[in-house]
């Protein structure tokens, strides 16, 4: 029985050091969709540059034993009034928007590493030190016959609403889950 080696995970809080590897992995992960305007590498680069300049940007990249990037996830902090929430329909409940949340903007793993738990390891490392109460992401519910949506549900995410971030984007399902237990009210004496 052959075992897949565990990749090395590296965390970045500045885009410059990670940008080339993020774009490299993205181009392979999204290769079947690159002909669509929203998924073009240039479009991804523009979004990545914008997200990398926003508050709380963090990326985690996974590298194989030879040091080649094999997967990534990144996101940033969003607050009440952020365009992320403004585009979400129906309007999200205040319990999600009243406090900063972490928006997981992208996650992807090269096809040869899928099914190895690498995506989950990257995801969990990205969220490990976050202080926000919730993490949210968007997924094309129809992509892959719903496989990715079901995967996120198995990770504890719940459907929150829908969003179409740009005219070129498909209508996406907005999902959310708690990062930490919500504070309780009342006297615990």
C-alpha positions as CSV (number, residue, x, y, z in Angstrom):
1,X,0.0,0.0,0.0
2,X,1.4,3.4,-1.0
3,X,0.9,6.3,1.3
4,X,0.9,9.9,0.2
5,X,3.4,12.0,2.0
6,X,2.1,14.9,4.1
7,X,2.7,18.2,2.4
8,X,4.5,21.1,4.1
9,X,2.2,24.0,4.9
10,X,3.4,27.6,4.8
11,X,1.4,30.6,6.0
12,X,1.7,34.0,4.3
13,X,0.3,37.3,5.5
14,X,1.8,39.3,2.6
15,X,0.8,38.6,-1.0
16,X,4.2,39.3,-2.6
17,X,5.9,36.2,-1.2
18,X,3.1,33.8,-2.3
19,X,1.6,35.4,-5.4
20,X,3.5,33.4,-8.1
21,X,2.8,30.0,-6.4
22,X,-0.9,30.9,-5.9
23,X,-1.3,31.8,-9.6
24,X,0.6,28.7,-10.7
25,X,-1.6,26.3,-8.7
26,X,-4.8,28.2,-9.6
27,X,-4.0,27.8,-13.4
28,X,-3.9,24.0,-13.1
29,X,-6.8,23.7,-10.6
30,X,-9.2,25.8,-12.7
31,X,-7.8,24.6,-16.1
32,X,-11.2,23.2,-17.3
33,X,-12.8,26.6,-16.7
34,X,-10.1,29.0,-17.9
35,X,-12.1,29.7,-21.1
36,X,-14.8,31.4,-19.0
37,X,-14.1,35.1,-18.2
38,X,-14.6,34.8,-14.5
39,X,-12.1,32.0,-14.2
40,X,-9.4,33.4,-16.5
41,X,-5.9,33.6,-14.9
42,X,-5.8,37.3,-15.5
43,X,-9.1,37.8,-13.7
44,X,-7.9,35.7,-10.8
45,X,-4.7,37.8,-10.6
46,X,-6.7,41.0,-10.4
47,X,-8.9,39.5,-7.7
48,X,-5.9,38.2,-5.8
49,X,-4.2,41.6,-5.9
50,X,-7.3,43.2,-4.5
51,X,-7.8,40.6,-1.8
52,X,-4.2,40.7,-0.9
53,X,-4.4,44.4,-0.1
54,X,-7.4,44.0,2.1
55,X,-7.4,43.7,5.9
56,X,-6.6,40.4,7.5
57,X,-5.2,38.8,4.3
58,X,-3.8,35.3,4.9
59,X,-2.8,32.5,2.6
60,X,-1.7,28.9,3.2
61,X,0.1,27.0,0.6
62,X,1.0,23.3,0.6
63,X,4.3,22.1,-0.9
64,X,5.3,18.6,-1.9
65,X,8.6,17.1,-0.8
66,X,10.4,18.7,-3.8
67,X,9.1,22.2,-2.8
68,X,6.5,22.5,-5.6
69,X,3.2,24.2,-4.7
70,X,0.3,21.7,-4.7
71,X,-2.5,23.5,-3.1
72,X,-3.7,26.8,-1.5
73,X,-6.4,28.6,0.3
74,X,-6.6,32.3,1.1
75,X,-9.0,34.9,2.4
76,X,-9.4,38.0,4.4
77,X,-11.4,39.7,7.2
78,X,-14.8,41.2,6.2
79,X,-16.8,43.6,8.4
80,X,-20.4,44.9,8.5
81,X,-21.1,46.8,5.3
82,X,-18.5,44.9,3.3
83,X,-19.4,44.4,-0.4
84,X,-19.3,40.6,0.3
85,X,-22.3,41.0,2.6
86,X,-24.0,43.6,0.4
87,X,-24.1,41.2,-2.5
88,X,-25.5,38.3,-0.4
89,X,-29.2,37.6,-0.8
90,X,-31.2,37.5,1.3
91,X,-29.5,39.9,3.7
92,X,-27.6,37.9,6.2
93,X,-28.7,37.8,9.8
94,X,-27.0,40.4,12.0
95,X,-25.4,37.6,14.1
96,X,-23.1,37.0,11.1
97,X,-22.5,40.6,10.1
98,X,-22.3,42.5,13.4
99,X,-18.8,41.2,14.0
100,X,-15.8,40.7,11.7
101,X,-15.9,37.4,9.8
102,X,-13.3,35.6,7.7
103,X,-14.1,35.2,4.0
104,X,-12.4,32.2,2.5
105,X,-12.0,33.5,-1.1
106,X,-10.3,30.6,-2.8
107,X,-9.2,27.0,-2.1
108,X,-7.7,24.6,-4.6
109,X,-5.5,21.5,-4.8
110,X,-3.8,20.0,-7.8
111,X,-5.7,17.0,-9.1
112,X,-3.0,14.5,-8.2
113,X,-3.4,15.5,-4.5
114,X,-7.2,15.4,-4.4
115,X,-8.7,12.8,-2.1
116,X,-5.6,12.9,0.2
117,X,-7.0,15.2,2.9
118,X,-4.7,18.0,1.7
119,X,-7.5,20.5,1.0
120,X,-8.8,20.0,4.6
121,X,-5.4,20.4,6.1
122,X,-4.8,23.6,4.2
123,X,-8.3,24.9,5.2
124,X,-7.9,24.0,8.9
125,X,-4.4,25.6,9.0
126,X,-5.8,28.8,7.4
127,X,-8.5,29.1,10.1
128,X,-6.4,27.8,13.0
129,X,-5.4,31.2,14.4
130,X,-8.3,33.3,13.1
131,X,-10.1,35.4,15.8
132,X,-13.3,36.1,13.8
133,X,-16.5,34.4,15.0
134,X,-17.5,33.0,11.6
135,X,-15.9,31.9,8.3
136,X,-17.8,32.2,5.1
137,X,-17.2,31.1,1.5
138,X,-19.0,30.9,-1.8
139,X,-19.4,27.8,-3.9
140,X,-20.8,27.1,-7.3
141,X,-23.4,24.5,-6.1
142,X,-23.8,23.0,-9.5
143,X,-20.1,22.5,-10.2
144,X,-19.0,18.9,-10.1
145,X,-22.5,17.7,-9.6
146,X,-22.6,19.3,-6.2
147,X,-19.5,17.4,-4.9
148,X,-17.7,20.5,-3.6
149,X,-20.9,21.8,-1.9
150,X,-21.4,18.5,-0.2
151,X,-17.7,18.5,0.9
152,X,-18.1,22.0,2.5
153,X,-21.3,20.8,4.3
154,X,-19.3,17.9,5.7
155,X,-16.8,20.4,7.0
156,X,-19.6,22.1,9.0
157,X,-20.7,24.9,6.6
158,X,-24.4,25.7,6.1
159,X,-26.1,27.5,3.2
160,X,-26.7,31.2,4.0
161,X,-27.9,32.7,0.7
162,X,-26.7,33.5,-2.8
163,X,-24.4,36.0,-4.4
164,X,-23.2,36.9,-7.9
165,X,-19.9,38.8,-7.2
166,X,-19.6,40.1,-10.8
167,X,-21.4,40.1,-14.1
168,X,-19.1,37.3,-15.3
169,X,-19.5,35.2,-12.2
170,X,-22.1,32.4,-11.9
171,X,-24.7,32.7,-9.1
172,X,-22.9,31.2,-6.1
173,X,-24.1,29.7,-2.8
174,X,-22.9,31.6,0.2
175,X,-22.0,29.2,3.1
176,X,-21.0,29.9,6.7
177,X,-19.9,28.2,9.8
178,X,-18.8,29.2,13.3
179,X,-15.0,29.5,13.9
180,X,-15.4,29.6,17.7
181,X,-18.2,28.9,20.1
182,X,-20.6,31.9,20.4
183,X,-20.4,33.6,23.8
184,X,-23.3,32.6,26.0
185,X,-25.5,35.0,27.9
186,X,-26.6,34.8,31.5
187,X,-24.9,34.2,34.8
188,X,-22.7,31.1,35.1
189,X,-22.3,31.3,38.8
